[in-house]
Amino acid sequence: MTSARHRLQRADRDLAALAVLALLTQGPRHPYDLHRFMIDTRKDFVTGLPRSIYHAVDKLARDGLIAVHGSEQQAGRPERTTYELTDAGRAELRRRVSLLLATPESDATLSYAALSFMGALTRDDALVALRARIAALDVQRATLAADLAEASGVPPILLVESRLEQARLDAERSWFAGLVDDLESGELAWLDTRA
């Protein structure tokens, strides 16, 4: 089985681009407005603001995932170009969110971003991705347990980081299984916010 690290490409890890795609589902915006919204809503997983937003906008526009919508100018302010999401951008947003939801990573910011923008998916698509994540976590947990069993002759002090990883994987699996249960039972209501 290919590890999660090999499945995620660099573009899949680009959280500034993911945030731009997700925020444009709410309608056309200019890059500064996107930046302000990320600050105001504490999307702390996007680093390098505001420069990273402007770079992401340029790349997404070049790739045809967003397009110029128009421009606006307020009194005493420079003219600002607004962008909108294209159909290809909507599809790419859903692909990236699904992939990040389904792929356990030690970098928790990827999970935070996927959870933050999970509403870009349908409830059923989110559940498919979450179940895939749980299955991947089960594989990782089994592999680590087997490795620890093989290391039975190693002094325990030399395995503490593996024990921490085991506890982290157990906790993550438990939390995501609870999320799936809450979504399936209706305890956590789904809001269809897709554009």
N, C-alpha and C positions, 0 to 999 in steps of 0.2 A: 504494500500500500504506500502510496506517495504521501509524504508528510505534509502537514498543513503549510509549512513554510515554503514548500516547493509549489504549492497550488496558488498561493497568492502572489501575483505579479506586483511590480512597483506601482503601477497605476491603481491597482486594487487597494493599496495602502495609502493612497493620496487622499487624506482626510479633508484637505481644503477643497479639492475638486468635488468630493462626495457632498460636502456641506453646500457648495454652490448649487449643485444639481438638485439637492433636496429642498433648499430654500426657494429655488425658482419654481417649485411646484405650486407655490402660493401666489404666483403671478410675477410679471416683469419687475426687475429691480436693477439698480445700478450697484457697482462693486462696493462703494462706500456704505450704502444701505445694508448690503449683505454683511459687511464687516461689523457694523453697529449692531445688527440683529444677533450675530454670534456672540458679541460681548454681552449684550443685554440678556440673552438666554443662557449664558454661561456654557457655551459649547467649547469648554476648555481643552478638548482634545484636538482642536485646530490650533496649531502652533504657527508662529511666524507672522501673525496678523500685523498690519493689513497687507503686507507685501505678498504673502502666500495667496491671498484672495485674488489680487490682481493678476498674478502669474497663472492661477487656476482658470480665471475667466479667459485670459488670452489663449491658453491651450485648449480649453473646452470649445471656444469659438472656432479655432483652427480645425478642430476635429469634427465640427458640425453637430456637437451635442447641445450647444446653445447658439442663439442667433441674436443679432441686434434687433431690438424691438423699436427703439426710437431714442429720443433724447429729451431731457428736461432741464430747465434752468429756473432756479429760484433767485429772487432779487438779491444782488450782492454776492452770488455764488457762481462758480464756473459751470458751464454746461456739462451735464453728465449723461453718458450713454447708458441706456437701460438694455438689459438682456432678458430673453425669454428662453424657456426650455423647448427643445425640439422633440419630436417623437423619438428620434434616436437617443436623445438625452434621457427621456423617461425610461426607455428600455435599459439603458446603461445604468441608471440609478437603481432600478429594480435588481439588475444582475449583481451589482456591487454589494448592495445591502444583503441580498440573499447569500452571497458568497461569504461575506464577513460574519453573518449570523451563523452560518453552517460550519465555519472554520475556527476551532479553538486555537488561540494564540497566547503565548505568554505575555505579549504586549496588550494589556487590558484596554488601552485607548481604542484599539480596533473594535473591541466588543462594545465599549461605551458608544462609539459612533454608530455601530450597527443598531444597537438598541434605541438610540436617539431617533434614528430615521426609519425604524421598523414600520411605521405607518405608511411608508411609500409602497408597501406590499399589501396584498390581500391577506386576510386572516389565514386562509388556507395555505398560501405561499409562505407566510411567516412560520406556520406550524411545521411545514415540510423542512424548512431550513433549520428550525430549532431541534427537530427530531434528528436531523443529520448531525448536528453538533453533539447531541447527547450520545449518538452512536460512535462518533469520533472520540469523544471523551472516554467512552467505555474501552475502546481499543488502547488509548494512551494509558489508562489506568491498569489494564491487564498487562501491558508491556512492562510498565514500571514495577508492578507487583512481581512479575517473573524475574526481572533484573535484580530486585531486592532479594528474592528467594535464592538466586544464584550466588549472591554476595553474602551468604550466611556466615562465612568465615572471616569477613571483614569486620574490624572493630566498629561498633555502632557510631562512634564519634565521627568516623569518616563518611558516614552516610546521612548525616543530618539534613543536608540540602535535598537529598532524594526523599526523605521523609516529609520535608516541607512541601515539595512538589506533589507528593502523594496526597497530602492534606488539601492543598490548593485544588487539585483535580477533583477530589471528592466533593469539596464545597461547591465548586463551579457546577459539577454535574447535578448536585442536589438542587441548587438554585435554579438552573435552567429547566430541570424536570418540574419544579414547582411552578415556573412560569407557564410551561406547556399545560399543566393541570389547570391553572387558573384561566387560561385562554379557552381550553376545551369545555370547562364547566360553566363558563360565562361569568365567573366571579370577577374577571378582568374583562370589561367590555371593550370591544374593538370599535374604533372609530375609523371609518373608511375615509381617509384624507387624501387619497391619491388624486392627482390632477388628471 
